[in-house]
Amino acid sequence: MNRLKRLKDFYNRYERYLIPGALIFGFVTDVLTFRFLDFTMAMSLLAGHLFFIGVNIIIINFYEAGKIKGKFFSYWRVLAPLFLQYSFGNLLSAFLIFYSYSGSFFASWPFILTIIFLMVGNEIFRKYNIRPAIHISIYFFLLFSYLSLLFPNILSDLSPNIFLLSGFLSLVFVFLFSFFLCSFLLHIKEKIKKISFTVLGIFLVMNFLYFFNFIPPIPLSIKKIGAYHHIERDGDGYNAIGEDCGKWYECLFFRKKIHIEKEREPIYVFSAVFAPEGMNLEAQHEWQKYDREKGRWETVLNLPFSVTGGRKEGYRWYTYNTISEGYWRVNIKTKRGQTIGRKSFYVIYKKGEERIKERL
């Protein structure tokens, strides 16, 4: 018992460092995971984290209710918040990486900010995380997000039915998990209504975000996108003529400037969209210009194309439009309107600007 007491004292003394440390360690693990492992292995590790979270929720609540005892579980209960924090941080940061990589932040920001909020809130409100409702609610969100990522890759299908299937199976699993806890633990049974309403609320919000196209079209992703003065096919690639965006900070933080030498000059937009092998779907380049008088973006042209999955560098396609001065953007969208990526640029009338060649 002296060792257990020393462990508790150590944990209580350094909790404010240990908890965020576990979260950061989970994030670092993600970076290494997605850099060196393939998708199948990465998803297997994330599944392991989901299982580990479920085990921790069971042990925490059974121990607090006096259903399990012994030195092993006493030590585990002390360290359980670190285990949970590590797995929560690992999964949330993994989904942040996956979902932010798969779609445009400007179209998917509500869902991405939801993930960021849960990551930060998981740290800020850690003292309240002993509440089973919070544990189980985050668990449901993680499971729903995981299956929404897994099924499109396995089934090579991006239809709404796949998302609904992911949500339904997550809902069934979490309710069975909750009722399992209820059958043994009175304090869970007393809070089952609160848990149910919270989980259903998350389910409805996730469906709202999906059907209003705030959730990125996982597993699609943009490998390359750019605006050019001319593009032509050459063998197994493309030759493009474009402009240097300028200094590095201009390339990173500012809208690209494109200089035209005459009114109604053609501008080309190239995109390479990655899709898993076996997945074929319809997409489109949506050309929009900002109308200053109306204060909104106006769609001037929609050019559809078919994406064939399986190519590591992405399925390549380009469209062009004769455009005038002003703010322009091209959205790469799925057939049902989910934004895969976006290229924004500002067109200026100016002669003599240097142009460069690029191999795509």
C-alpha positions in Angstrom: 0.0 0.0 0.0 3.0 2.3 0.5 3.8 2.1 -3.2 0.2 2.8 -4.1 0.1 5.8 -1.8 3.4 7.1 -3.2 2.0 6.7 -6.8 -1.2 8.6 -5.8 0.9 11.3 -4.2 3.1 11.6 -7.2 0.1 11.7 -9.5 -1.7 14.3 -7.5 1.4 16.5 -7.3 2.2 16.4 -11.0 -1.3 15.9 -12.5 -1.3 19.3 -14.2 1.9 18.2 -16.1 1.0 14.5 -16.6 -2.4 15.0 -18.2 -1.4 17.4 -20.9 1.8 15.4 -21.3 -0.3 12.3 -22.1 -2.3 14.4 -24.6 0.9 15.6 -26.4 2.4 12.1 -26.3 -0.8 10.9 -28.1 -0.5 13.6 -30.7 3.2 12.8 -31.3 2.3 9.1 -31.7 -0.2 10.1 -34.4 2.4 12.0 -36.4 4.7 8.9 -36.3 1.8 6.6 -37.1 0.6 8.4 -40.2 4.1 9.0 -41.5 5.5 5.5 -41.4 2.5 3.2 -41.4 0.0 2.4 -44.1 -3.7 3.1 -43.8 -4.6 -0.5 -42.7 -2.1 -0.5 -39.9 -3.0 3.0 -38.8 -6.7 2.1 -38.6 -5.9 -1.0 -36.7 -4.0 1.0 -34.1 -6.9 3.5 -33.8 -9.3 0.5 -33.3 -7.0 -0.6 -30.5 -7.3 2.8 -28.8 -11.2 2.6 -29.1 -11.0 -0.8 -27.4 -8.6 0.5 -24.7 -11.0 3.5 -24.0 -13.9 1.0 -23.5 -11.8 -1.1 -21.1 -10.8 2.0 -19.1 -14.4 3.3 -18.8 -15.4 -0.2 -17.5 -12.6 -0.4 -14.9 -13.0 3.2 -13.7 -16.8 2.8 -13.0 -16.6 -0.8 -11.7 -13.8 0.2 -9.3 -15.6 3.3 -8.1 -18.7 1.2 -7.4 -16.6 -1.4 -5.4 -17.4 -4.2 -8.0 -13.7 -4.9 -8.5 -10.9 -4.8 -6.0 -7.2 -5.7 -5.7 -3.8 -4.2 -6.0 -3.8 -4.4 -9.8 -7.0 -2.5 -10.2 -6.0 0.0 -7.5 -2.9 0.9 -9.5 -4.9 1.0 -12.8 -7.5 3.3 -11.3 -4.8 5.8 -10.4 -3.3 5.8 -13.9 -6.7 5.5 -15.8 -7.0 9.3 -16.4 -3.6 9.2 -18.1 -4.6 6.2 -20.2 -7.9 7.9 -21.2 -6.2 11.2 -22.0 -3.6 9.5 -24.2 -6.2 7.5 -26.2 -8.6 10.5 -26.4 -5.8 12.7 -27.6 -4.5 10.1 -30.0 -7.9 9.5 -31.7 -9.0 13.2 -31.8 -5.7 14.4 -33.3 -5.8 11.5 -35.8 -9.3 12.6 -36.9 -8.1 16.2 -37.1 -5.3 15.1 -39.4 -7.5 12.9 -41.6 -10.5 15.2 -41.9 -8.5 18.4 -42.3 -6.4 16.7 -45.0 -9.5 15.4 -46.8 -11.4 18.6 -47.4 -11.2 22.4 -47.5 -11.1 24.0 -44.1 -13.3 26.8 -45.3 -16.0 24.3 -46.2 -15.5 21.9 -43.2 -14.5 24.3 -40.4 -17.5 23.5 -38.1 -16.6 19.8 -37.9 -12.9 20.4 -37.7 -13.4 23.0 -34.9 -15.6 20.4 -33.1 -12.6 18.1 -33.0 -10.3 20.9 -31.9 -12.8 21.8 -29.2 -13.0 18.2 -27.9 -9.1 18.1 -27.8 -8.9 21.3 -25.8 -12.0 20.6 -23.7 -10.7 17.2 -22.9 -7.8 19.0 -21.2 -9.7 21.9 -19.7 -12.5 19.9 -18.2 -10.4 16.9 -17.2 -11.5 17.2 -13.6 -15.1 16.7 -14.7 -14.3 13.7 -16.9 -15.1 11.3 -14.0 -18.7 11.8 -15.2 -19.7 8.7 -17.1 -21.9 10.8 -19.5 -18.9 12.7 -20.7 -16.8 9.6 -21.1 -19.5 7.7 -23.1 -20.4 10.8 -25.2 -16.8 11.3 -26.4 -16.5 7.6 -26.9 -19.6 7.7 -29.2 -18.2 10.6 -31.2 -14.9 8.8 -31.6 -16.5 5.6 -32.7 -18.8 7.4 -35.2 -15.9 9.3 -36.7 -13.8 6.1 -36.9 -16.4 4.1 -38.7 -17.2 7.1 -41.1 -13.5 6.9 -42.0 -13.2 3.1 -42.2 -16.3 2.1 -44.2 -15.8 4.2 -47.3 -12.3 2.7 -47.7 -13.5 -0.9 -47.1 -16.6 -0.6 -49.2 -15.2 1.8 -51.9 -18.4 3.8 -51.5 -19.0 7.5 -50.6 -22.8 7.5 -50.6 -24.9 8.9 -47.7 -26.0 5.3 -46.9 -22.4 4.5 -45.7 -22.4 7.5 -43.3 -25.9 6.5 -42.0 -24.6 2.9 -41.5 -21.6 4.2 -39.5 -23.9 6.3 -37.3 -26.4 3.5 -36.8 -23.8 0.9 -35.8 -22.1 3.4 -33.5 -25.4 4.2 -31.8 -26.2 0.5 -31.4 -22.8 -0.3 -29.9 -22.8 2.6 -27.4 -26.3 1.9 -26.2 -25.4 -1.8 -25.7 -22.3 -0.7 -23.9 -24.3 1.7 -21.7 -26.9 -0.9 -20.8 -24.2 -3.4 -20.0 -22.9 -0.9 -17.4 -26.4 -0.2 -16.2 -27.0 -3.9 -15.5 -24.1 -3.8 -12.9 -23.8 -0.2 -11.8 -26.5 1.8 -10.1 -24.9 5.2 -10.6 -24.8 4.6 -14.4 -28.5 3.4 -14.4 -29.5 6.6 -12.7 -27.8 8.7 -15.4 -28.9 6.6 -18.4 -31.4 9.2 -19.6 -28.8 11.9 -19.6 -26.3 9.6 -21.4 -29.0 8.7 -24.0 -30.0 12.3 -24.7 -26.3 13.4 -25.0 -25.4 10.6 -27.4 -28.6 11.2 -29.5 -27.7 14.9 -29.6 -24.2 14.1 -30.9 -25.8 11.8 -33.4 -28.2 14.5 -34.7 -25.4 17.1 -34.9 -23.2 14.8 -36.8 -25.9 14.1 -39.3 -26.7 17.8 -39.6 -23.0 18.5 -40.3 -22.8 15.7 -42.9 -26.0 16.5 -44.9 -25.2 20.2 -44.9 -21.7 19.3 -46.3 -19.6 20.4 -43.3 -18.0 17.0 -42.9 -15.2 16.5 -45.4 -15.6 13.7 -48.0 -13.4 11.2 -46.4 -11.4 9.3 -47.8 -11.0 11.7 -50.8 -8.1 14.2 -50.6 -6.4 16.7 -52.8 -2.9 15.8 -53.8 -2.2 18.9 -55.9 -4.1 21.9 -57.1 -3.1 25.0 -59.0 -4.0 27.8 -61.4 -2.1 28.3 -64.6 -2.1 30.2 -67.9 -1.9 27.1 -70.0 -1.9 23.3 -69.5 -1.4 20.5 -72.1 -1.1 16.8 -71.9 2.4 15.4 -72.6 2.8 11.6 -72.3 2.0 10.5 -68.8 2.0 14.0 -67.4 1.1 17.6 -68.1 3.1 20.7 -69.0 1.9 23.9 -67.4 2.7 27.6 -67.7 2.1 29.6 -64.6 3.5 32.3 -62.3 5.6 32.3 -59.2 3.5 33.3 -56.2 6.3 35.4 -54.8 8.0 35.1 -51.4 7.3 32.1 -49.2 5.0 34.0 -46.8 3.0 35.3 -49.8 2.5 31.7 -51.0 1.5 30.6 -47.6 -0.8 33.3 -46.3 -2.0 35.4 -49.3 -4.3 34.7 -52.2 -2.3 34.0 -55.4 -2.2 36.7 -57.9 -2.6 35.9 -61.6 -1.8 38.5 -64.2 -3.7 38.5 -67.5 -2.6 40.6 -70.6 -6.1 40.9 -72.1 -9.7 40.7 -71.1 -11.3 37.3 -71.2 -8.0 35.4 -71.1 -8.3 31.6 -70.4 -7.1 30.4 -67.0 -6.6 26.7 -66.3 -7.1 25.0 -62.9 -5.4 21.6 -62.4 -6.4 19.2 -59.6 -5.2 15.7 -58.5 -7.8 13.9 -56.4 -6.9 10.8 -54.4 -9.6 8.1 -54.0 -9.1 4.5 -52.8 -8.7 1.7 -55.3 -12.1 0.5 -56.6 -13.9 3.8 -55.9 -15.3 5.6 -58.9 -17.4 8.8 -58.5 -18.5 12.0 -60.1 -16.9 15.3 -59.2 -16.9 18.8 -60.6 -14.9 22.0 -60.9 -17.1 24.8 -59.7 -15.9 28.2 -61.0 -17.0 31.2 -58.9 -16.4 34.9 -59.0 -16.9 37.3 -56.2 -19.7 39.9 -56.9 -18.8 43.0 -54.9 -22.1 44.7 -55.5 -24.1 41.7 -54.1 -21.3 40.8 -51.6 -21.3 37.1 -52.4 -19.8 34.4 -54.6 -21.6 33.7 -57.9 -21.2 30.4 -59.7 -20.4 31.0 -63.4 -19.5 27.5 -64.6 -19.7 23.9 -63.5 -17.6 21.4 -65.3 -18.1 17.7 -64.2 -15.5 14.9 -64.4 -15.2 11.3 -63.2 -12.6 10.3 -60.5 -11.1 6.8 -60.8 -9.5 5.6 -57.5 -6.3 3.7 -56.9 -3.6 6.1 -58.2 -1.3 7.1 -55.4 -0.7 10.6 -56.8 -4.4 11.1 -57.4 -6.6 11.2 -60.4 -5.5 14.2 -62.5 -7.9 16.6 -64.3 -8.0 20.2 -65.4 -10.6 22.7 -66.7 -10.3 26.2 -68.0 -12.5 29.3 -68.2 -12.0 32.7 -69.9 -12.1 35.2 -67.0 -11.7 38.9 -66.2 -10.3 40.9 -63.4 -11.4 40.2 -59.8 -11.5 37.5 -57.1 -12.0 34.0 -58.4 -12.1 30.5 -56.8 -12.6 27.0 -58.1 -14.2 24.4 -55.7 -13.5 20.8 -56.3 -16.7 19.1 -55.2 -18.4 15.7 -55.1 -21.7 15.2 -56.9 -23.6 15.8 -53.7 -21.8 19.0 -52.9 -19.0 18.1 -50.5 -15.9 20.2 -51.0 -12.7 18.2 -51.5 -10.5 21.3 -52.1 -10.4 24.9 -53.3 -8.1 27.1 -55.3 -8.5 30.9 -54.8 -6.8 33.5 -56.8 -6.9 37.2 -57.7 -6.8 38.2 -61.4 -5.1 41.5 -62.3 -4.8 43.0 -65.8 -1.0 43.6 -66.3 1.3 42.9 -69.2 4.9 41.6 -69.1 4.7 39.5 -66.0 7.2 36.6 -66.0 5.7 33.2 -66.5 7.3 29.9 -65.6 7.0 26.3 -66.9 6.1 23.4 -64.6 5.7 19.7 -65.0 2.6 18.2 -63.4 
